[in-house]
Amino acid sequence: MRGGMGNMQKMMKQMQKMQKDMAKAQEELGEQRIEGTAGGGMVTVIVTGHKEVVDVQIKQEVVDPDDVEMLQDLVLAATNDALKKADDLANSTMGQFTKGMNLPGMF
């Protein structure tokens, strides 16, 4: 039964390494800047890989006091665009760790 313990230790080591790698990947995700745009670049929203909005840029010519709703829609669209890209990035970054492992509900 001795051989079984060695395997267990090896597996634990692999799990610890994977946790370290995952933590590092998560950290790097937070440093990523992802840009979402709307209205052909009239509104740009920049988020981190952790889905934190860090910047909103609005071109002056899209600011119309008589049509605030359009501006709100553009900001919303740009934000959703950025968040979707951040999701995709997180899934592809973190997906490498869950590949081949059957861990439902990890992300």
TORNUDREN-986239 format. One record per residue: residue number from 1; x, y, z of N, C-alpha, C in turn. Coordinates in Angstrom, 3 decimals, m for minus. Example, Ala and Ser with C-alpha at 12.3 -4.5 7.8 and 13.67 -1.06 7.14 Angstrom:
// TORNUDREN-986239
<num: 1, n_xx: 13.190, n_yy: m5.690, n_zz: 7.800, ca_xx: 12.300, ca_yy: m4.500, ca_zz: 7.800, c_xx: 13.200, c_yy: m3.300, c_zz: 7.800>
<num: 2, n_xx: 12.850, n_yy: m2.250, n_zz: 7.080, ca_xx: 13.670, ca_yy: m1.060, ca_zz: 7.140, c_xx: 12.900, c_yy: 0.030, c_zz: 7.870>
***
This chain:
// TORNUDREN-986239
<num: 1, n_xx: 0.833, n_yy: m1.201, n_zz: 0.000, ca_xx: 0.000, ca_yy: 0.000, ca_zz: 0.000, c_xx: 0.874, c_yy: 1.260, c_zz: 0.000>
<num: 2, n_xx: 2.188, n_yy: 1.035, n_zz: 0.075, ca_xx: 3.122, ca_yy: 2.158, ca_zz: 0.165, c_xx: 3.033, c_yy: 3.088, c_zz: m1.041>
<num: 3, n_xx: 2.958, n_yy: 2.518, n_zz: m2.256, ca_xx: 2.963, ca_yy: 3.304, ca_zz: m3.485, c_xx: 1.832, c_yy: 4.322, c_zz: m3.532>
<num: 4, n_xx: 0.712, n_yy: 3.985, n_zz: m2.920, ca_xx: m0.456, ca_yy: 4.872, ca_zz: m2.935, c_xx: m0.169, c_yy: 6.221, c_zz: m2.291>
<num: 5, n_xx: 0.616, n_yy: 6.213, n_zz: m1.219, ca_xx: 0.924, ca_yy: 7.462, ca_zz: m0.506, c_xx: 1.753, c_yy: 8.401, c_zz: m1.367>
<num: 6, n_xx: 2.715, n_yy: 7.853, n_zz: m2.078, ca_xx: 3.561, ca_yy: 8.655, ca_zz: m2.952, c_xx: 2.730, c_yy: 9.383, c_zz: m4.000>
<num: 7, n_xx: 1.763, n_yy: 8.655, n_zz: m4.562, ca_xx: 0.874, ca_yy: 9.261, ca_zz: m5.555, c_xx: 0.078, c_yy: 10.400, c_zz: m4.956>
<num: 8, n_xx: m0.378, n_yy: 10.173, n_zz: m3.740, ca_xx: m1.192, ca_yy: 11.183, ca_zz: m3.065, c_xx: m0.369, c_yy: 12.455, c_zz: m2.858>
<num: 9, n_xx: 0.867, n_yy: 12.279, n_zz: m2.416, ca_xx: 1.747, ca_yy: 13.428, ca_zz: m2.191, c_xx: 2.014, c_yy: 14.167, c_zz: m3.490>
<num: 10, n_xx: 2.235, n_yy: 13.391, n_zz: m4.543, ca_xx: 2.503, ca_yy: 13.975, ca_zz: m5.852, c_xx: 1.292, c_yy: 14.798, c_zz: m6.296>
<num: 11, n_xx: 0.121, n_yy: 14.236, n_zz: m6.056, ca_xx: m1.096, ca_yy: 14.927, ca_zz: m6.460, c_xx: m1.276, c_yy: 16.218, c_zz: m5.659>
<num: 12, n_xx: m0.973, n_yy: 16.160, n_zz: m4.365, ca_xx: m1.090, ca_yy: 17.345, ca_zz: m3.515, c_xx: m0.137, c_yy: 18.437, c_zz: m3.998>
<num: 13, n_xx: 1.093, n_yy: 18.019, n_zz: m4.355, ca_xx: 2.078, ca_yy: 18.973, ca_zz: m4.873, c_xx: 1.562, c_yy: 19.635, c_zz: m6.143>
<num: 14, n_xx: 0.983, n_yy: 18.812, n_zz: m7.027, ca_xx: 0.453, ca_yy: 19.342, ca_zz: m8.282, c_xx: m0.680, c_yy: 20.328, c_zz: m8.006>
<num: 15, n_xx: m1.534, n_yy: 19.988, n_zz: m7.040, ca_xx: m2.656, ca_yy: 20.869, ca_zz: m6.691, c_xx: m2.135, c_yy: 22.201, c_zz: m6.144>
<num: 16, n_xx: m1.103, n_yy: 22.133, n_zz: m5.291, ca_xx: m0.541, ca_yy: 23.359, ca_zz: m4.721, c_xx: 0.070, c_yy: 24.227, c_zz: m5.810>
<num: 17, n_xx: 0.761, n_yy: 23.577, n_zz: m6.759, ca_xx: 1.368, ca_yy: 24.323, ca_zz: m7.860, c_xx: 0.250, c_yy: 24.969, c_zz: m8.687>
<num: 18, n_xx: m0.809, n_yy: 24.222, n_zz: m8.931, ca_xx: m1.905, ca_yy: 24.743, ca_zz: m9.725, c_xx: m2.552, c_yy: 25.937, c_zz: m9.020>
<num: 19, n_xx: m2.714, n_yy: 25.836, n_zz: m7.700, ca_xx: m3.297, ca_yy: 26.945, ca_zz: m6.947, c_xx: m2.426, c_yy: 28.189, c_zz: m7.044>
<num: 20, n_xx: m1.104, n_yy: 27.981, n_zz: m6.959, ca_xx: m0.169, ca_yy: 29.100, ca_zz: m7.094, c_xx: m0.298, c_yy: 29.733, c_zz: m8.477>
<num: 21, n_xx: m0.309, n_yy: 28.877, n_zz: m9.506, ca_xx: m0.414, ca_yy: 29.361, ca_zz: m10.884, c_xx: m1.730, c_yy: 30.100, c_zz: m11.100>
<num: 22, n_xx: m2.799, n_yy: 29.571, n_zz: m10.502, ca_xx: m4.110, ca_yy: 30.202, ca_zz: m10.644, c_xx: m4.116, c_yy: 31.572, c_zz: m9.968>
<num: 23, n_xx: m3.515, n_yy: 31.661, n_zz: m8.793, ca_xx: m3.462, ca_yy: 32.928, ca_zz: m8.070, c_xx: m2.680, c_yy: 33.955, c_zz: m8.881>
<num: 24, n_xx: m1.594, n_yy: 33.503, n_zz: m9.496, ca_xx: m0.776, ca_yy: 34.391, ca_zz: m10.313, c_xx: m1.573, c_yy: 34.853, c_zz: m11.535>
<num: 25, n_xx: m2.277, n_yy: 33.924, n_zz: m12.158, ca_xx: m3.076, ca_yy: 34.264, ca_zz: m13.340, c_xx: m4.174, c_yy: 35.259, c_zz: m12.967>
<num: 26, n_xx: m4.794, n_yy: 35.040, n_zz: m11.797, ca_xx: m5.835, ca_yy: 35.962, ca_zz: m11.316, c_xx: m5.252, c_yy: 37.354, c_zz: m11.133>
<num: 27, n_xx: m4.067, n_yy: 37.406, n_zz: m10.546, ca_xx: m3.397, ca_yy: 38.676, ca_zz: m10.291, c_xx: m3.107, c_yy: 39.393, c_zz: m11.608>
<num: 28, n_xx: m2.594, n_yy: 38.628, n_zz: m12.575, ca_xx: m2.273, ca_yy: 39.202, ca_zz: m13.884, c_xx: m3.535, c_yy: 39.690, c_zz: m14.584>
<num: 29, n_xx: m4.631, n_yy: 38.969, n_zz: m14.383, ca_xx: m5.908, ca_yy: 39.401, ca_zz: m14.956, c_xx: m6.264, c_yy: 40.797, c_zz: m14.456>
<num: 30, n_xx: m6.019, n_yy: 41.026, n_zz: m13.179, ca_xx: m6.333, ca_yy: 42.311, ca_zz: m12.578, c_xx: m5.521, c_yy: 43.451, c_zz: m13.167>
<num: 31, n_xx: m4.365, n_yy: 43.098, n_zz: m13.738, ca_xx: m3.504, ca_yy: 44.126, ca_zz: m14.319, c_xx: m3.833, c_yy: 44.386, c_zz: m15.788>
<num: 32, n_xx: m4.614, n_yy: 43.484, n_zz: m16.372, ca_xx: m5.002, ca_yy: 43.652, ca_zz: m17.775, c_xx: m5.959, c_yy: 44.825, c_zz: m17.925>
<num: 33, n_xx: m5.866, n_yy: 45.515, n_zz: m19.050, ca_xx: m6.809, ca_yy: 46.588, ca_zz: m19.377, c_xx: m7.557, c_yy: 46.199, c_zz: m20.639>
<num: 34, n_xx: m8.871, n_yy: 46.144, n_zz: m20.547, ca_xx: m9.698, ca_yy: 45.732, ca_zz: m21.668, c_xx: m10.596, c_yy: 46.886, c_zz: m22.061>
<num: 35, n_xx: m10.631, n_yy: 47.145, n_zz: m23.350, ca_xx: m11.355, ca_yy: 48.296, ca_zz: m23.858, c_xx: m12.666, c_yy: 47.874, c_zz: m24.508>
<num: 36, n_xx: m13.746, n_yy: 48.539, n_zz: m24.119, ca_xx: m15.032, ca_yy: 48.353, ca_zz: m24.782, c_xx: m15.423, c_yy: 49.669, c_zz: m25.416>
<num: 37, n_xx: m15.999, n_yy: 49.596, n_zz: m26.614, ca_xx: m16.376, ca_yy: 50.843, ca_zz: m27.275, c_xx: m17.813, c_yy: 50.772, c_zz: m27.770>
<num: 38, n_xx: m18.379, n_yy: 51.941, n_zz: m28.039, ca_xx: m19.710, ca_yy: 52.029, ca_zz: m28.622, c_xx: m19.768, c_yy: 53.286, c_zz: m29.475>
<num: 39, n_xx: m20.719, n_yy: 53.305, n_zz: m30.391, ca_xx: m20.887, ca_yy: 54.479, ca_zz: m31.243, c_xx: m19.659, c_yy: 54.734, c_zz: m32.087>
<num: 40, n_xx: m19.042, n_yy: 53.653, n_zz: m32.576, ca_xx: m17.864, ca_yy: 53.801, ca_zz: m33.425, c_xx: m16.719, c_yy: 54.496, c_zz: m32.720>
<num: 41, n_xx: m16.549, n_yy: 54.215, n_zz: m31.443, ca_xx: m15.436, ca_yy: 54.789, ca_zz: m30.696, c_xx: m15.771, c_yy: 56.121, c_zz: m30.028>
<num: 42, n_xx: m17.041, n_yy: 56.513, n_zz: m30.098, ca_xx: m17.453, ca_yy: 57.767, ca_zz: m29.446, c_xx: m17.353, c_yy: 57.637, c_zz: m27.929>
<num: 43, n_xx: m17.655, n_yy: 56.431, n_zz: m27.447, ca_xx: m17.551, ca_yy: 56.167, ca_zz: m26.011, c_xx: m16.640, c_yy: 54.959, c_zz: m25.824>
<num: 44, n_xx: m15.676, n_yy: 55.112, n_zz: m24.941, ca_xx: m14.750, ca_yy: 54.022, ca_zz: m24.625, c_xx: m14.774, c_yy: 53.795, c_zz: m23.123>
<num: 45, n_xx: m14.907, n_yy: 52.524, n_zz: m22.737, ca_xx: m14.861, ca_yy: 52.169, ca_zz: m21.323, c_xx: m13.731, c_yy: 51.161, c_zz: m21.155>
<num: 46, n_xx: m12.883, n_yy: 51.406, n_zz: m20.167, ca_xx: m11.766, ca_yy: 50.500, ca_zz: m19.925, c_xx: m11.957, c_yy: 49.824, c_zz: m18.571>
<num: 47, n_xx: m11.864, n_yy: 48.496, n_zz: m18.589, ca_xx: m12.019, ca_yy: 47.712, ca_zz: m17.357, c_xx: m10.775, c_yy: 46.852, c_zz: m17.156>
<num: 48, n_xx: m10.592, n_yy: 46.404, n_zz: m15.925, ca_xx: m9.516, ca_yy: 45.453, ca_zz: m15.643, c_xx: m10.049, c_yy: 44.048, c_zz: m15.894>
<num: 49, n_xx: m9.151, n_yy: 43.081, n_zz: m15.855, ca_xx: m9.550, ca_yy: 41.687, ca_zz: m15.985, c_xx: m10.410, c_yy: 41.233, c_zz: m14.816>
<num: 50, n_xx: m10.462, n_yy: 42.030, n_zz: m13.757, ca_xx: m11.331, ca_yy: 41.737, ca_zz: m12.611, c_xx: m12.657, c_yy: 42.476, c_zz: m12.730>
<num: 51, n_xx: m12.922, n_yy: 43.017, n_zz: m13.909, ca_xx: m14.181, ca_yy: 43.704, ca_zz: m14.213, c_xx: m14.405, c_yy: 44.948, c_zz: m13.370>
<num: 52, n_xx: m13.334, n_yy: 45.670, n_zz: m13.171, ca_xx: m13.411, ca_yy: 46.939, ca_zz: m12.459, c_xx: m13.244, c_yy: 48.036, c_zz: m13.509>
<num: 53, n_xx: m14.208, n_yy: 48.951, n_zz: m13.569, ca_xx: m14.119, ca_yy: 50.036, ca_zz: m14.545, c_xx: m13.046, c_yy: 51.017, c_zz: m14.083>
<num: 54, n_xx: m12.051, n_yy: 51.270, n_zz: m14.935, ca_xx: m10.971, ca_yy: 52.172, ca_zz: m14.548, c_xx: m10.971, c_yy: 53.472, c_zz: m15.348>
<num: 55, n_xx: m11.677, n_yy: 53.475, n_zz: m16.483, ca_xx: m11.683, ca_yy: 54.694, ca_zz: m17.276, c_xx: m12.904, c_yy: 54.742, c_zz: m18.184>
<num: 56, n_xx: m13.461, n_yy: 55.925, n_zz: m18.333, ca_xx: m14.554, ca_yy: 56.161, ca_zz: m19.267, c_xx: m14.170, c_yy: 57.389, c_zz: m20.085>
<num: 57, n_xx: m14.144, n_yy: 57.223, n_zz: m21.407, ca_xx: m13.811, ca_yy: 58.337, ca_zz: m22.281, c_xx: m15.002, c_yy: 58.611, c_zz: m23.197>
<num: 58, n_xx: m15.402, n_yy: 59.873, n_zz: m23.254, ca_xx: m16.539, ca_yy: 60.271, ca_zz: m24.080, c_xx: m16.081, c_yy: 61.404, c_zz: m24.997>
<num: 59, n_xx: m16.219, n_yy: 61.177, n_zz: m26.306, ca_xx: m15.840, ca_yy: 62.222, ca_zz: m27.266, c_xx: m16.830, c_yy: 63.375, c_zz: m27.162>
<num: 60, n_xx: m16.307, n_yy: 64.569, n_zz: m27.242, ca_xx: m17.115, ca_yy: 65.765, ca_zz: m27.050, c_xx: m18.307, c_yy: 65.844, c_zz: m27.999>
<num: 61, n_xx: m18.102, n_yy: 65.413, n_zz: m29.245, ca_xx: m19.163, ca_yy: 65.583, ca_zz: m30.238, c_xx: m20.390, c_yy: 64.696, c_zz: m29.994>
<num: 62, n_xx: m20.252, n_yy: 63.716, n_zz: m29.104, ca_xx: m21.392, ca_yy: 62.847, ca_zz: m28.824, c_xx: m22.219, c_yy: 63.396, c_zz: m27.653>
<num: 63, n_xx: m21.706, n_yy: 64.433, n_zz: m27.002, ca_xx: m22.414, ca_yy: 65.020, ca_zz: m25.870, c_xx: m23.461, c_yy: 66.018, c_zz: m26.385>
<num: 64, n_xx: m24.718, n_yy: 65.588, n_zz: m26.303, ca_xx: m25.828, ca_yy: 66.420, ca_zz: m26.769, c_xx: m26.798, c_yy: 66.606, c_zz: m25.615>
<num: 65, n_xx: m26.889, n_yy: 67.826, n_zz: m25.068, ca_xx: m27.770, ca_yy: 68.065, ca_zz: m23.913, c_xx: m29.224, c_yy: 67.694, c_zz: m24.209>
<num: 66, n_xx: m29.602, n_yy: 67.703, n_zz: m25.488, ca_xx: m30.988, ca_yy: 67.363, ca_zz: m25.837, c_xx: m31.183, c_yy: 65.862, c_zz: m25.992>
<num: 67, n_xx: m30.075, n_yy: 65.108, n_zz: m26.003, ca_xx: m30.213, ca_yy: 63.658, ca_zz: m26.172, c_xx: m29.307, c_yy: 62.921, c_zz: m25.198>
<num: 68, n_xx: m29.586, n_yy: 63.125, n_zz: m23.917, ca_xx: m28.795, ca_yy: 62.476, ca_zz: m22.876, c_xx: m28.988, c_yy: 60.960, c_zz: m22.932>
<num: 69, n_xx: m30.173, n_yy: 60.533, n_zz: m23.340, ca_xx: m30.469, ca_yy: 59.093, ca_zz: m23.392, c_xx: m29.534, c_yy: 58.348, c_zz: m24.325>
<num: 70, n_xx: m29.244, n_yy: 58.963, n_zz: m25.480, ca_xx: m28.336, ca_yy: 58.306, ca_zz: m26.426, c_xx: m26.965, c_yy: 58.115, c_zz: m25.786>
<num: 71, n_xx: m26.491, n_yy: 59.130, n_zz: m25.081, ca_xx: m25.193, ca_yy: 59.051, ca_zz: m24.417, c_xx: m25.203, c_yy: 57.946, c_zz: m23.359>
<num: 72, n_xx: m26.293, n_yy: 57.882, n_zz: m22.608, ca_xx: m26.408, ca_yy: 56.828, ca_zz: m21.582, c_xx: m26.364, c_yy: 55.448, c_zz: m22.235>
<num: 73, n_xx: m27.068, n_yy: 55.308, n_zz: m23.368, ca_xx: m27.075, ca_yy: 54.029, ca_zz: m24.079, c_xx: m25.669, c_yy: 53.656, c_zz: m24.551>
<num: 74, n_xx: m24.939, n_yy: 54.650, n_zz: m25.045, ca_xx: m23.583, ca_yy: 54.391, ca_zz: m25.535, c_xx: m22.656, c_yy: 53.981, c_zz: m24.398>
<num: 75, n_xx: m22.780, n_yy: 54.673, n_zz: m23.260, ca_xx: m21.945, ca_yy: 54.330, ca_zz: m22.099, c_xx: m22.270, c_yy: 52.904, c_zz: m21.640>
<num: 76, n_xx: m23.563, n_yy: 52.593, n_zz: m21.620, ca_xx: m24.004, ca_yy: 51.253, ca_zz: m21.241, c_xx: m23.449, c_yy: 50.204, c_zz: m22.200>
<num: 77, n_xx: m23.575, n_yy: 50.475, n_zz: m23.491, ca_xx: m23.109, ca_yy: 49.533, ca_zz: m24.510, c_xx: m21.594, c_yy: 49.337, c_zz: m24.416>
<num: 78, n_xx: m20.864, n_yy: 50.433, n_zz: m24.244, ca_xx: m19.402, ca_yy: 50.336, ca_zz: m24.154, c_xx: m18.991, c_yy: 49.562, c_zz: m22.906>
<num: 79, n_xx: m19.701, n_yy: 49.804, n_zz: m21.801, ca_xx: m19.399, ca_yy: 49.094, ca_zz: m20.548, c_xx: m19.658, c_yy: 47.598, c_zz: m20.706>
<num: 80, n_xx: m20.804, n_yy: 47.256, n_zz: m21.290, ca_xx: m21.128, ca_yy: 45.838, ca_zz: m21.496, c_xx: m20.138, c_yy: 45.175, c_zz: m22.448>
<num: 81, n_xx: m19.706, n_yy: 45.912, n_zz: m23.463, ca_xx: m18.712, ca_yy: 45.405, ca_zz: m24.410, c_xx: m17.416, c_yy: 45.076, c_zz: m23.666>
<num: 82, n_xx: m16.966, n_yy: 46.016, n_zz: m22.839, ca_xx: m15.723, ca_yy: 45.814, ca_zz: m22.082, c_xx: m15.856, c_yy: 44.636, c_zz: m21.117>
<num: 83, n_xx: m17.001, n_yy: 44.560, n_zz: m20.427, ca_xx: m17.198, ca_yy: 43.479, ca_zz: m19.450, c_xx: m17.264, c_yy: 42.119, c_zz: m20.131>
<num: 84, n_xx: m17.878, n_yy: 42.064, n_zz: m21.310, ca_xx: m17.952, ca_yy: 40.802, ca_zz: m22.040, c_xx: m16.548, c_yy: 40.357, c_zz: m22.442>
<num: 85, n_xx: m15.736, n_yy: 41.319, n_zz: m22.931, ca_xx: m14.356, ca_yy: 40.985, ca_zz: m23.306, c_xx: m13.555, c_yy: 40.545, c_zz: m22.083>
<num: 86, n_xx: m13.815, n_yy: 41.184, n_zz: m20.942, ca_xx: m13.116, ca_yy: 40.804, ca_zz: m19.702, c_xx: m13.506, c_yy: 39.384, c_zz: m19.307>
<num: 87, n_xx: m14.800, n_yy: 39.054, n_zz: m19.483, ca_xx: m15.277, ca_yy: 37.693, ca_zz: m19.206, c_xx: m14.567, c_yy: 36.682, c_zz: m20.089>
<num: 88, n_xx: m14.506, n_yy: 37.000, n_zz: m21.391, ca_xx: m13.855, ca_yy: 36.090, ca_zz: m22.340, c_xx: m12.401, c_yy: 35.875, c_zz: m21.958>
<num: 89, n_xx: m11.736, n_yy: 36.963, n_zz: m21.596, ca_xx: m10.325, ca_yy: 36.881, ca_zz: m21.211, c_xx: m10.174, c_yy: 36.019, c_zz: m19.950>
<num: 90, n_xx: m11.040, n_yy: 36.257, n_zz: m18.969, ca_xx: m10.978, ca_yy: 35.486, ca_zz: m17.719, c_xx: m11.225, c_yy: 34.010, c_zz: m17.999>
<num: 91, n_xx: m12.213, n_yy: 33.727, n_zz: m18.861, ca_xx: m12.519, ca_yy: 32.329, ca_zz: m19.176, c_xx: m11.369, c_yy: 31.645, c_zz: m19.881>
<num: 92, n_xx: m10.731, n_yy: 32.354, n_zz: m20.828, ca_xx: m9.632, ca_yy: 31.697, ca_zz: m21.539, c_xx: m8.405, c_yy: 31.606, c_zz: m20.640>
<num: 93, n_xx: m8.199, n_yy: 32.597, n_zz: m19.775, ca_xx: m7.045, ca_yy: 32.562, ca_zz: m18.879, c_xx: m7.219, c_yy: 31.478, c_zz: m17.822>
<num: 94, n_xx: m8.380, n_yy: 31.473, n_zz: m17.166, ca_xx: m8.595, ca_yy: 30.529, ca_zz: m16.080, c_xx: m8.995, c_yy: 29.151, c_zz: m16.604>
<num: 95, n_xx: m9.510, n_yy: 29.120, n_zz: m17.826, ca_xx: m9.955, ca_yy: 27.847, ca_zz: m18.414, c_xx: m8.838, c_yy: 26.838, c_zz: m18.551>
<num: 96, n_xx: m7.611, n_yy: 27.332, n_zz: m18.725, ca_xx: m6.481, ca_yy: 26.416, ca_zz: m18.885, c_xx: m6.290, c_yy: 25.561, c_zz: m17.626>
<num: 97, n_xx: m6.729, n_yy: 26.062, n_zz: m16.481, ca_xx: m6.545, ca_yy: 25.313, ca_zz: m15.229, c_xx: m7.625, c_yy: 24.263, c_zz: m15.028>
<num: 98, n_xx: m8.807, n_yy: 24.529, n_zz: m15.581, ca_xx: m9.910, ca_yy: 23.604, ca_zz: m15.336, c_xx: m10.034, c_yy: 22.571, c_zz: m16.454>
<num: 99, n_xx: m9.270, n_yy: 22.772, n_zz: m17.546, ca_xx: m9.284, ca_yy: 21.804, ca_zz: m18.640, c_xx: m8.871, c_yy: 20.449, c_zz: m18.125>
<num: 100, n_xx: m9.609, n_yy: 19.438, n_zz: m18.505, ca_xx: m9.231, ca_yy: 18.099, ca_zz: m18.104, c_xx: m9.559, c_yy: 17.786, c_zz: m16.665>
<num: 101, n_xx: m10.083, n_yy: 18.757, n_zz: m15.950, ca_xx: m10.513, ca_yy: 18.488, ca_zz: m14.581, c_xx: m12.006, c_yy: 18.693, c_zz: m14.546>
<num: 102, n_xx: m12.687, n_yy: 17.781, n_zz: m13.941, ca_xx: m14.124, ca_yy: 17.925, ca_zz: m13.909, c_xx: m14.560, c_yy: 18.613, c_zz: m12.628>
<num: 103, n_xx: m14.440, n_yy: 19.924, n_zz: m12.620, ca_xx: m14.822, ca_yy: 20.685, ca_zz: m11.432, c_xx: m15.956, c_yy: 21.623, c_zz: m11.786>
<num: 104, n_xx: m17.176, n_yy: 21.146, n_zz: m11.677, ca_xx: m18.302, ca_yy: 22.026, ca_zz: m12.014, c_xx: m18.385, c_yy: 23.196, c_zz: m11.044>
<num: 105, n_xx: m18.789, n_yy: 24.336, n_zz: m11.571, ca_xx: m19.011, ca_yy: 25.475, ca_zz: m10.705, c_xx: m17.743, c_yy: 26.166, c_zz: m10.226>
<num: 106, n_xx: m16.605, n_yy: 25.894, n_zz: m10.894, ca_xx: m15.364, ca_yy: 26.556, ca_zz: m10.479, c_xx: m15.443, c_yy: 28.054, c_zz: m10.777>
<num: 107, n_xx: m15.952, n_yy: 28.383, n_zz: m11.985, ca_xx: m16.013, ca_yy: 29.782, ca_zz: m12.373, c_xx: m17.389, c_yy: 30.108, c_zz: m12.887>
***
